[in-house]
Amino acid sequence: MIAFTLDPARPQHSPVTSSRGRVVVGRILGVDELGVIAALVALVLVIGLFHPTFLHVAQLVDVVEQAAFVGILACGMTFLLAMRELDLSVGSVYALSIIGAAILMQSGVDPWLGAVAGIALGCLLGVVNGVICEAIKIPSIITTLGTLSAYRGLALAISDGKNVADLPRTHTFFTVVGDDLFGLPVAVWVLLLTALVLTIVLRSTRFGTNVRSIGSNPEAARFSGISVPRTRIKVLALSGALAGLSGMLTLAFFASGDPTIGNGYELQAIAAAIIGGTPLRGGSGTVWGSVLGAVILGTVASGLVYFGVPINWNLFATGVVVLLAVALDSLLRRRRAATTNFLL
């Protein structure tokens, strides 16, 4: 705790002024996700209390690394939720990008070029989702519910339902991207960089403003000249590109392509965003919160293993965590609204 020495010559601030000051500092420092951080720290400490080995640095880094793949998907889901959209196909896009890139690498294409092609494929699939939405005039949740199966089926078809192996594991793509850098896995560094860039995009660019404006009030956004269809396609393309990026990191890690990988990742990405504080009503979002939400889900999954809980309970635990996060978020918002009304 920090102690302050009061100067009698200076006027003292009221509790309301101090509270407002903390809010301003919080916004400047970008620590709006303090509640999520506190929940994550508490969760880690509780698990560590019963199983001290969980607190080993190597174990914690492993948890973050495993969460990085879903965390990148959750970053894209943040933009979608912020404009009242959903992409249920990201898990399938993730798998199809892996399979497409792995087949190219297996056929002799340079792995770096194959990885770029995999990310481009993910982006293209996202654009297809957006174009279908606008052509048929249906919500993205309906479109991506269909492409979830279509893209997964395509991944299974072109791979004949088998792992795509025999990749050049000694190539620099696998030895660099699938390795560590300055003590952390490259996947973690990519996750942090992605979150940083997308936070700036969401908060400080015209594109981010358009996304939040559409989520707040679509009709008002249209009236102000914002192209809702164009923005929707861009956000779905971003979601697809991030799925492709996550897929390339996974491909570098495993050095093989599994057409069944990523099943349920779309729900985990949505859960991570909600746990992190992105509301379902749209209009706002926190990329860093979504990343922390993914780490919380990874921590819960690892904790269940330490406590000897069968892996089949993971989905149940994820659902409980999401319900608790939504309930807590609702409670805090009601308290903030009540406090604001009282101050006014």
N, C-alpha and C positions, 0 to 999 in steps of 0.2 A: 504494500500500500504506500502511496506517495503522500508525504506530509507537506502541507503548505503553511507558511508563516504569514499571518494576517498583518497587513499594514494599516494601522488605525487612521492614517492620513488619506487612505483611499476608500471610496464608497464600496460596500460589500454588495455582491450580486445576489439577487433573489434566487430561490430554487428554480423558478421558471426560466430565468435568464441563463442559469447554469445549464439547465437541461437543453435549452435551445443551442447553447454553445457546443455541447457535446454532439448534438445532431449535426451541426455545421462541420465540426472536426471530423465526424464519422464520414460525412459525404466527401470531404476533401481527401481523406486518407483512403477512401474506398473500402471501408470496413462494415458495409451494410450487412454482411453475412456473419457478424459476430455470434449471433444466436446459433447458427449452424456449426460454427467452429467450436463453440462451447459444448454442443451436443456431441460432436465428434470426439473431442478430448475426453468428455465424461465416459463415453462408450469405450474408448480405448483403455482408460484407467480402470473401469469396472472389469473388463476382460483380463487386463494385466494383474488385477488384484488376486484373481483366482488362478491365473496361469501366467506367472512372471516372464516366461520365455516369449510371450506374445509381444512384450515391450522391447525385445531386441531390435536393434536398428535394421538388421537384414530382414527380419520378419515384417516390420512396418513398411519398408521399401517395397517388399514383395506384394503387400496388400495394395499399395498405391499403383504399382505397375499393372496388376491385374485389373484394377479399376480404371486405368487410363483408356482402355479400348471403349468401354461404355461411356466414360467421361467425355470423350470427344464427340460421340453421338449425342450426348446430353447437351453439349454446347449448341449444336444445331437445333435440337428440340426446344431450347430456350427461345430462339427467334420465332419458331412456329407457335409456341404457346403464347408468346407476347402479342401475336396478331390473331389469336383465337383459331389456330390451325393445329393439325396433328399429322404426323407422318408415321403410319403403321408399317411402312415397308423398309425402314432403315436397316433392320436386321437382315432382310433378304438382299438389299442393295450391298450391304457389307459383305455377305457371302458371295454374291455374284461378282463383285469387284475382285475378291480374292481369287476365285476360280478363273476369271478372265485373265488376270495378270499371271497367275501360275501357269496356265496353258501357254501363254506367250513365252514365258521364261523357259518352259520345258521344251519348246520348239526351237530355241536358240536365240531368241531376242534378248538383248542386253537387259539384265534385271532392273537397272535404273530406268531404262525406257519403259520396261514392262510395268514398273511401279507408277510412273507418270500416266501410262495408259489406264491403269486400274483406277486412279483418282479421277481421270477424265471420264471413264465409264460410269463411275458413281455420280458424277455431276450430270452426265447425259440422262441417266435414269431418273434423276430428280427433276430435270427439265421435262421429261416425258410425263411424269406425274402432274406437273403444273399445267402442261398443255392439255392433258386429258380433263383436268378440272375445269379449265376455261372453255374447252370445246363442247363438253357435255353439260356444263353449268351445274356441277355437283360439288359438295364439300370435299375437302382434301381427305378427310377421314374415310369417306366412302371409296374414293379413288385408290387410296393407298391400301385399303383393305383388300381390294382386288389385286393390285400389283404385288402385295405381300406374297400371295400364292404364285403369281405369274413369274416373278423374278426368282423365287426359290425353286420353282419347277424348272426354270431355264438353267439355273446353276446345277441342278441334279442331272438335267438332260445332257448338257455339253460335257459334263465330267463322267457321264455314265454311272453316276451315283457312287463314284469311288474317289479316294484321295488322289490329288494330283501331286505326285512325288517326283523323285529323281531331278530335283532342282540343283543348280550349281551353288551348293552351300558355302564354298570357299570364296565366292564372289564378294566384292566389297559391300554390296548392298546388304547382304546377310551378316557379314562380320562387323559392319559399322552400325546399321540401323537396329540390328538385333542384339547389340552389345550395350555396354555402359559408357557413359561420358561424365567425367568428373565425379564418379562415385554414384551416379544415378542412371537408371536405364534410359536409353534414348527416347523410349515411348513416353516417359514421364516428362522429359524436357519438351517434347512436342506437345504434350497436353498443356503444359504451363504456357508455352508460347501461343498456342491456339486460343487459350482462355484469355490471355492478355490482349491479343489482337482483336478478338471478337467483342471483348468488353468495350474497347475503344470504339469499335464499329457501332455497337448497339447504343452507346451513350453519347457519342460525340460526332456522328456523321449524319448526313441527310437520310441515308438509307435506314439507319437505325431509328431516326425520328419518324420516318414514314411507317416503319413496322409498328412502333409503339402507338402512333396515331391511329392506324387502322384497328389495332386491338382495342383501343379506348373507345372509338366511335367510328365504325366503318362509313356511315353515311356522311358524317362531318368531314372525314378524310377525303371522300369522293368530291364533296362540295368545294374543298380547298384545293382541288386539282391533283391530288395524289392518285396515281394509277394503281388501283387495288389488284387487278389481274397481273400486271407486270411485276408488282412487288411480291405477290404470292409465288409466281414462277421463280423469281430470284431466290426467295427463301427456301423453296423446295430444292432448287439447284444447289444451294449452300448446304442443305442437309444431306443431299446425295454425295456431294464432294467430300464432306467430313466423314461420311460412312466409308467412302473409298479410301480416305487417308487412314482411318482407323484400321481398315482391312489390310493396307500395305504394311502397317506396323505389326499387325498380327502375322502376316505372311513372313515378314523378316524374322519374327520370333520363333515360329514353328517350322519354317522352311518347307512347308507343304500346304496344299490347299484342301480344305475339308468342305464339301458342299452343304453339310448340315450345321456348320458352325454359325453361331449368331442367333439360334432359335430363342425367341423371348427377349432379345436385346432391345427391341422397340419398347417393350413394357418397362424394362429396366431404365432405359433412357428417359422415358416419361416420368417414371418414379423418381429418378435422380433430380430432375428439374423441379418437380413438385416439392420434394424434400428440401431442396436448396432454397426454396422461397419464391419460385416463379408461379404466380397465381393462374388458375384456370380461366379466370374472367378476362385475361388479356390486358394489354396496355402497359405492361412492365415486365421485366425479367432480370435475372442476375446470372450471368455466365459463371462467375466464380462460385456462386451458390450451387449451381448444377454440378460443377466439378466436385465440390465438397459432398454433395448428395450421392454422387457415384462412389466416392471413397467410403461414405457411411454404409452404403449397401455392400461394398466389398468387405468392410470391417465386420458387418453382421454375418456375412457368409463365412469368413475366416473364424469368427468367434464360435459359430455353431460347430465347426470342425473341432475346435479346442475343447468344447463342452461335450463332444461325443454325440451330437445330434445328427441323425441321418441326413444326407444331402437332399433327400426328397422334401425336407421341411424348409428348404431355402425359399421357395416361392411363397409359402405361407408366411414366413418371417418378413419377406419383402412387402407383402400386402399389409401386414400389421404395422410395419414402420411407416408406410405411406399414409395409412389411416391416422396414425398418431401425429404425423407431420402436418396433415391437412387440418386435423382438429386443433393442434397447437397454433397453427397459422391463423385459423379463424378466430380463436380466442384472443390472440395478440392484436389482431386487426380491430376487433370490437373494443378492446381496451384502449387502443390508440384513438379510435373514433370518439370514444367517451371522453378521453382526456382532452382532445382537440375541442370538442363541443364545450367542455367545462372552461377551457382557457378563453374561448371566444365569448 
